[in-house]
């Protein structure tokens, strides 16, 4: 095997596969990546047996072949090279990296020991969606996801396609994000879907798409795995087995009082007042006497107390609620619009945080029991 | 041989042929799910797609070879991903929510009514009534109409998984529905204990009093756990008195009668006994069948009538186990898309129920039966034909067959070198009588319960 690759392309490729390089002490080959040529393409593959990433690097194939190389050392070398072009070559059992002023020879393991990467044969259930759109939704949904040993079914992002609507949901049982897409925003050729993508996979997708601007992702789904495909990259992952909680029951259907206010100001108010929040991270939101302002208040017996007023428009009754400021903060940060609404019911019922410009998106958070 | 044993043998053979890391990574979590004898296919379950691809491509030959050594009828293997694993510990960073003192409530809890703690899924309509629980059901129904005046306190007791919680919660829900102004509160005794501890520690006894003495209906589940906890018992005693004097309804459940809770304080016991005490017994065959049918209807499953009948006939221990077996039957039917035959059903039942039977020996059975009937184990093996010995002896034979699956000659041997036909007769007689004679059924249940308790 002999390949010539631009250094920057090589580094991009290494960054893309890094997240799924294994760290399995049982099977040391997982710390290696597979370098191979397939159909005139140079392919880098890594896997930790939960996720696998295949990345195709632009470059010149002088001679085809296949080999494995320890990821850590190779990536260290590649990132510190100064030359523009790199030659990668297999010599006997060794893998040789050469530039005009540098040469390294790495021991390589038998590629036959490298795991076989599963694929989805039946490409029937597929969704095509813009890269930027998927990034935008996913990055906001994962905010509410949380690893949980106890409840694996919520340690991920729920993806459903039903009635021509694509919906992504995540919850850690204290708050929940739901974002839906209308039929025009994506292309679907699939039956109804309801799967849970592991949080780690979701984060890995975000990471590998981070450098990409524009273009499309195709998503293929079979009963226990999901495959994401862009022009140069394929990511396959298992799905979480289990059924996602019936979250619709949690979303408040009726609202007793609704406060409309500036997102920026409330965000700022939370940022400042939280300094005085106690161990429970608790801050209080209270509608003022005149119903025209919201008082954000936090106190700690050792530190002191503070209060911030934000003008609001209120429909319905006055309310006073405690929140964990982190949960409230997350719910404000993920929206982009200028105005948000807080939909409030009884103090022991979930609160609905919406963005006035995005009717298809919502954030639900549970207040703190007072 | 059952699939587990076969697979153990196969793995033992393969372990010698491949490297340890490979074995641990790819085959450690594998299992033999089942065999389709008609087509000669074995179904092998693997934890993920990587393992599936690898095993299929690299180890297929040696696995097939070892399987064929044991069962020559197997011609091919189908690999299936059994995705019941949680993400591996290595990948899962332990970023659990810090256990702060946050009084943050969870969203999911919202389904349970926060005021009453009742779960709306329990209703009186979905409670299957039969001879073993009709008294308890009638008492609860009477209470829902005349809260606090009819039977106060109502004490419901019965074994594990017989529907106490369902009945109590359904009663609470019904009262809530019929009388909107009544405050209902359902707690488990564990929650009650925690509340007592919390209020003592934080010097907030007033909160505790307010919470528990301001209700119209107090429902406490599994009261036996407060026995031996003096402060809790005392607090409960006062709460009880306050509610009782104001004719508020109290409903209590336990796994045994008040007199049989050894650590319970005398004054509490006499108070419990002053009200209405009803028990929930073990369901008979008809009722078990009715429960299965209700379940099937509830979930919209399609299961053959015959299968249900045999499940009801074979699973007798408790309702939860009954549901467990039913779930498995449905799983197998949908998963492999085939109707369950008698053999498969036995496999499923033994999988579910045998778990507990692992540590039981023939000696255990003999001694527990002897103890239960207050005869000596020697009498059981002796030649006496007195009726007080004959019944225990027959029950003993039945249990040896039913739980330990001993052969008839072996059973005869164990019980005083009797002929195997005697053992067959005894087993058949008890099997027949168990379904007709509730007292006998009850006895056998109690013996089994003791056995499992000692054995497990």
Interface residues (C-beta under 8 A of the other chain):
Chain A: X23 X24 X26 X27 X28 X47 X48 X49 X50 X52 X115 X116 X117 X118 X146 X147 X148 X149 X152 X155 X171 X172 X173 X174 X175 X176 X198 X200 X224 X225 X236 X238 X239 X240 X241 X245 X249 X250 X279 X280 X281 X282 X324 X327 X348 X349 X350 X364 X366 X367 X368 X369 X370
Chain B: X21 X22 X24 X25 X48 X49 X50 X51 X52 X53 X54 X57 X81 X83 X84 X85 X86 X87 X88 X90 X91 X92 X93 X94 X95 X96 X97 X100 X101 X102 X103 X104 X105 X106 X107 X108 X110 X111 X114
